[in-house]
């Protein structure tokens, strides 16, 4: 079958033409398709079909990713023309096509193709059939009846939410507030996915594992270039991690992993963590000034991870850079190709290091987390699934370092910006636990996580199409005025702080939350008690890392009074 296809110019808005050798493209015709869409911001133009002839098995995430890459290559041919007319073409969702005559050799995917027009905002907050011009009423009705037109995102947020801009990454909260007030669920052009911002909606999505899947939680926001794909093929597939699993498989894996995070085992680590924290402070206490991210906030969780995995302190020092590179690989979205290749090589190196560590520990099991991960990845027959084992260990290194480093950095920044709260903590070290919880609410280290709609899901007056991705903004939910009074304030005695979503909600509530809380409480107590007069040493605003799904300061220059 010849997979190449060409859409007649007459069947596409503004005469756009598509051609390609990997897919068959077509638009479903609807009444009024030739109407002048001069004032209509967003509409579903139809479907882009991609035939993947090399995949002779059932539809999988791999074939989905291949279909989207194929579709993006085809759309790239039309984008220059589209942009000339003010259109932005994006793939908003995908599903396997049933009954398509492609034979047994391939899988056909139907990709929902959205065309987004940057144009002036019209009267009101939503489009209507009158905005479609002549024939618009019939066009609107036909699209709705045939399921080709999900409820149109309101105009404002789709256009004005520049997710990757340095300004938004530095301080996203004003934009979050605008979204909650004007358009709590919207389609973000920058991300190519839907976004939920209110506490109630975010909580409902996280709890609803029947209609929302976690299978693509950490898939790259932007499709990596071929050079990066080639590097990643030398490592282990990024699948099988517990964060990507849905019930019932997730339930089984989570139950076995819980054995490594029992309250007794976590409590037994407090002495070691306190000793590590004090050792780090010993190394710079006499200087009167340090950069805390590099000298304390990063090294502490790295050392804790190393001790839990049973690796040497020298080797555990590598985990920090590996975890940072993992975050950039998955979440940055706008890396230059050469930097993207470098971080991919770093992640592959980490994977192979962990594989060697797993092989060695399997021959000499111990009462530690790594042995528990190995047992979880071992089938009843005794066969070890190395891909799963590496995925589990990678997730622990990745989340255990990155999120805890950012939690400590965010907590210290907030305390230093609120001297009265810092003074209260110095007077009452027992407030350290409250400081951790308020930080998780006010500036959580993971501001968002993604889900995939298993079916068409209606939330309020918006329908999320099946197979579309939706980003649930934990950081925005934690500032929801209907749940938290004066949410922008940082106060250790806040009532109801336990409603925050800093560790998520539902079956995927953070497995390592007790360990992160323990490290945060111990670290804040040690620093505030041993460094009198702790203060920011630089008057310039603290800059945050430009990483999409993680929030933490790049550096934190501090000074204190040295005892003479």
Secondary structure, 3 states (H helix, E strand, C coil): CCCCEECCHHHCHHHCCCEECCEEECCCCCCCCCCCCCCCCEEEEEEEEEEECCCCCCCCHHHHHHHHHHHHHHHHHHHHHHHHCCEEEEEEEEEECCCCCCCCCCEEEEEEEEEEECCCCCCCCCCCHHHHCCCHHHHHHHHHHHCCCCCCCCHHHHHHCCCCCHHHHHCCHHHHHHHHHHCCEEEECCCCEEEECCHHHHHHHHHCCCCEECCCCCCCCCCCCHHHHHHHCCCCCCCCCHHHCCCCHHHHHHHHHHHHHCHHHHHCCHHHHHHHHHHHHHCCHHHCEEEHHHHHHHHHHHHHHHHHHCCCHHHHCHHHHHHHHHHHHHHCCCCCHHHHHHHHHHHHHHHHHHHHHHHHHHHCCCCCHHHHHHHHCECCCCCECHHHHHHHHHHHHHHHHHHHHHHHHHHHHHHHHCHHHHHHHHHCHHHHHHHHHHHHHHCCCCCEEEEEECCCEEECCEEECCCCEEEEEHHHHCCCCCCCCCCCCCCCCCCCHHHCCCCCCHHHCCCCHHHHHHHHHHHHHHHHHHCCCCEECCCCCCCECCCCCCCCECCCEEECCCCC
